[in-house]
Amino acid sequence: MRRRRPAPATTPTPSSGTGTGGASSGTRTVTGPTVQTRYGPVQVQLTLDGSRIVAARAVQSPGGDPRSRQINASAVPALIKETVNAQSAHLDAVSGATYTSEGYMSSLQSALDQAHA
């Protein structure tokens, strides 16, 4: 079961950004900061085409122990898929991976902010 994360009152709007081509044109990659969670670091990298998220990946995810590796083996792909579908950082937390989900969404939001700055 997933929990819905509440959406903020405002949504960032694209403007000229940094990277190869700005926020409105070209393909570029942005990387969010490393977010320390109770079980380890989480860091998200996005590939954008204009302002559209075309790919996401977890550069880092908790994996210091077998249980964390097991949980994140399914949680991280679910978060990545949801990122591309949602086109935002307003994702459902993956049940059983709350800390990873929260760290992922925080790094993701920072990457999006960077892309649209």
Buried (B, 14 or more C-beta within 10 A) or exposed (E): EBEEBEEEEEEBEBEEBEBEBBBEEEBBBBBBBBBEBEBBBBBBBBBBEBBEBEBBBBEBBBBEEEEBEEBBEEBBEBBBEBBBEEEBBBBBBBEEBBBBBBBBBBBBBBBBBBBBE
